[in-house]
Amino acid sequence: MTTLVLGLILFVGMHLLPSAAPSTRTNLAQKLGAGGWKLLFSLVSAAGLYFIATGYGAARMTPTFIWYPPAFLSHLTALLMLVAFVFLAATYVPNNAIKARVGHPMLIGIKTWAIAHLLVNGSLADFVLFGTILAWAVFAFIRNRKADRAAGLAKNVNSSKIATLATLVIGILFTGVFALWLHPMLIGVAAIIRA
């Protein structure tokens, strides 16, 4: 569990720095240069991900259960994951109506992903991992929206129906690909709805 917590501190801490301590981030960027800051950010984030994966994998071998999720929640999780992947697609498809309406769809997708996983995973390690990521995403979303308003950034009202349709199709397709192939291959757990 210590390795998992260390990974979360590194990863989430690095991602919190720009919004929670903007002056520290600015000072580091000035000292290191834009490229140096990006390199530091990437290295610390990658180290955090490595420790998260290693620590979570180890904790799954000897889990301490807080609760035992009922099987029917897997259906809700599947639906939430579809929503999460649509928000993820909305982050990258230009001029889609979803991004124009909500702003910061990546963070909404991360929040949805974390909630979905909290519903069907009941160990202490699951609560530490997905709960921490959820708390960070909520905080980051609120901070980013507040910063948008302070900067006078209006929501982008220009959107394309084709881009929005493409966002939905990409999100749905990637949900299927991830559930059927990538989740079992990368995570080692089948993402299949239990009866």
C-alpha positions as CSV (number, residue, x, y, z in Angstrom):
1,M,0.0,0.0,0.0
2,T,2.9,2.3,0.7
3,T,4.0,2.1,-3.0
4,L,0.5,2.9,-4.2
5,V,0.3,6.0,-1.9
6,L,3.7,7.2,-3.0
7,G,2.7,6.9,-6.6
8,L,-0.5,8.8,-6.0
9,I,1.4,11.6,-4.2
10,L,3.8,11.9,-7.1
11,F,1.2,11.7,-9.9
12,V,-1.6,13.7,-8.3
13,G,0.8,16.1,-6.6
14,M,2.4,16.9,-10.0
15,H,-1.0,17.4,-11.6
16,L,-2.2,19.6,-8.7
17,L,0.8,21.9,-8.9
18,P,-0.4,24.1,-11.8
19,S,-3.8,24.8,-10.2
20,A,-3.0,24.6,-6.5
21,A,0.3,26.4,-6.6
22,P,0.5,28.3,-9.9
23,S,3.4,30.5,-8.7
24,T,5.5,27.5,-7.9
25,R,4.7,26.0,-11.3
26,T,5.6,29.4,-12.9
27,N,8.9,29.7,-11.0
28,L,9.9,26.1,-12.0
29,A,9.0,26.8,-15.6
30,Q,11.1,30.0,-15.6
31,K,14.1,28.2,-14.0
32,L,13.9,25.1,-16.1
33,G,12.6,26.6,-19.3
34,A,9.4,25.3,-21.0
35,G,11.1,22.2,-22.2
36,G,12.7,21.5,-18.8
37,W,9.4,21.9,-17.0
38,K,7.6,19.6,-19.4
39,L,10.4,17.0,-19.0
40,L,10.2,17.2,-15.2
41,F,6.4,17.0,-15.3
42,S,6.5,14.0,-17.5
43,L,9.2,12.2,-15.5
44,V,7.5,12.7,-12.2
45,S,4.1,11.7,-13.6
46,A,5.6,8.6,-15.2
47,A,7.3,7.6,-11.9
48,G,4.0,8.2,-10.2
49,L,2.1,5.9,-12.7
50,Y,4.8,3.2,-12.3
51,F,4.4,3.2,-8.5
52,I,0.6,3.3,-8.7
53,A,0.6,0.3,-11.1
54,T,3.1,-1.6,-9.0
55,G,1.5,-0.7,-5.6
56,Y,-2.0,-1.4,-6.8
57,G,-1.0,-4.7,-8.4
58,A,0.7,-5.8,-5.1
59,A,-2.3,-4.7,-3.0
60,R,-4.7,-6.7,-5.2
61,M,-2.7,-9.9,-4.3
62,T,-3.7,-9.6,-0.6
63,P,-6.8,-7.4,-0.6
64,T,-8.4,-5.9,2.5
65,F,-12.1,-5.6,1.7
66,I,-14.2,-2.7,2.9
67,W,-17.4,-3.9,1.2
68,Y,-18.5,-6.5,-1.3
69,P,-20.2,-4.8,-4.3
70,P,-23.5,-6.4,-5.5
71,A,-23.2,-7.9,-9.0
72,F,-25.9,-5.6,-10.5
73,L,-23.7,-2.6,-10.1
74,S,-21.5,-3.9,-13.0
75,H,-24.3,-2.8,-15.4
76,L,-24.2,0.7,-14.1
77,T,-20.4,0.7,-14.3
78,A,-20.6,-0.4,-17.9
79,L,-22.9,2.5,-18.7
80,L,-20.7,5.0,-16.8
81,M,-17.6,3.8,-18.6
82,L,-19.4,4.5,-21.9
83,V,-20.1,8.0,-20.7
84,A,-16.4,8.4,-19.5
85,F,-15.1,7.4,-22.9
86,V,-17.4,9.8,-24.7
87,F,-16.1,12.6,-22.5
88,L,-12.5,11.4,-23.2
89,A,-13.2,11.6,-27.0
90,A,-14.7,15.0,-26.5
91,T,-11.4,16.2,-25.2
92,Y,-9.7,15.5,-28.5
93,V,-12.3,15.9,-31.3
94,P,-12.3,19.6,-32.3
95,N,-15.6,21.7,-32.4
96,N,-17.8,19.1,-30.7
97,A,-20.9,20.3,-28.8
98,I,-20.0,18.3,-25.7
99,K,-16.8,20.1,-25.0
100,A,-18.5,23.4,-26.0
101,R,-21.1,22.9,-23.3
102,V,-19.2,21.3,-20.4
103,G,-15.7,22.6,-20.7
104,H,-12.8,20.3,-19.5
105,P,-14.4,17.0,-20.6
106,M,-11.3,15.1,-19.7
107,L,-11.8,15.8,-16.0
108,I,-15.5,14.9,-16.2
109,G,-14.4,11.6,-17.9
110,I,-11.9,10.9,-15.1
111,K,-14.5,11.6,-12.4
112,T,-17.0,9.3,-14.2
113,W,-14.3,6.6,-14.5
114,A,-13.4,6.8,-10.8
115,I,-17.0,6.6,-9.7
116,A,-17.6,3.7,-12.0
117,H,-14.7,1.8,-10.5
118,L,-15.6,2.6,-6.9
119,L,-19.0,1.0,-7.5
120,V,-17.6,-2.4,-8.4
121,N,-14.4,-2.6,-6.4
122,G,-14.5,-2.9,-2.6
123,S,-11.0,-3.2,-1.4
124,L,-9.0,-0.6,0.6
125,A,-6.6,-0.2,-2.3
126,D,-9.5,0.5,-4.6
127,F,-10.8,3.2,-2.3
128,V,-7.4,4.7,-2.0
129,L,-6.7,4.7,-5.8
130,F,-10.1,5.6,-7.2
131,G,-11.1,7.8,-4.3
132,T,-7.9,9.9,-4.6
133,I,-8.2,10.2,-8.4
134,L,-11.9,11.3,-7.9
135,A,-11.0,13.9,-5.3
136,W,-8.3,15.3,-7.5
137,A,-10.5,15.4,-10.6
138,V,-13.3,17.2,-8.7
139,F,-10.8,19.7,-7.3
140,A,-9.1,20.3,-10.6
141,F,-12.5,20.7,-12.4
142,I,-13.7,23.3,-9.9
143,R,-10.4,25.2,-10.1
144,N,-10.2,25.2,-13.9
145,R,-13.8,26.4,-14.3
146,K,-13.2,29.1,-11.7
147,A,-10.0,30.2,-13.6
148,D,-12.0,30.2,-16.9
149,R,-14.5,32.6,-15.4
150,A,-11.8,34.8,-13.9
151,A,-10.1,35.0,-17.2
152,G,-13.4,35.8,-18.9
153,L,-13.3,32.7,-21.1
154,A,-16.8,32.0,-22.4
155,K,-17.9,28.6,-23.4
156,N,-17.3,27.9,-27.0
157,V,-20.7,28.1,-28.6
158,N,-19.5,27.1,-32.1
159,S,-19.8,23.4,-32.6
160,S,-20.3,21.0,-35.4
161,K,-23.0,18.3,-35.6
162,I,-20.5,16.1,-37.5
163,A,-17.8,16.6,-34.9
164,T,-20.3,15.8,-32.1
165,L,-21.5,12.7,-33.9
166,A,-17.8,11.7,-34.4
167,T,-17.2,12.2,-30.7
168,L,-20.1,9.8,-29.8
169,V,-19.0,7.2,-32.3
170,I,-15.3,7.3,-31.2
171,G,-16.3,7.1,-27.5
172,I,-18.6,4.1,-28.2
173,L,-16.0,2.3,-30.3
174,F,-13.2,2.8,-27.8
175,T,-15.5,1.6,-25.0
176,G,-15.9,-1.7,-26.8
177,V,-12.3,-2.0,-27.7
178,F,-11.2,-1.3,-24.2
179,A,-13.8,-3.6,-22.5
180,L,-13.2,-6.5,-24.9
181,W,-9.4,-6.4,-25.4
182,L,-7.4,-3.6,-23.7
183,H,-8.8,-3.9,-20.1
184,P,-8.0,-7.7,-19.9
185,M,-4.6,-7.2,-21.6
186,L,-3.4,-4.1,-19.6
187,I,-5.2,-4.6,-16.3
188,G,-5.5,-8.4,-16.2
189,V,-9.2,-8.3,-15.3
190,A,-12.0,-8.9,-17.7
191,A,-14.3,-5.9,-18.0
192,I,-17.4,-8.0,-18.6
193,I,-20.8,-7.4,-17.0
194,R,-21.6,-10.0,-14.3
195,A,-25.1,-11.5,-14.3
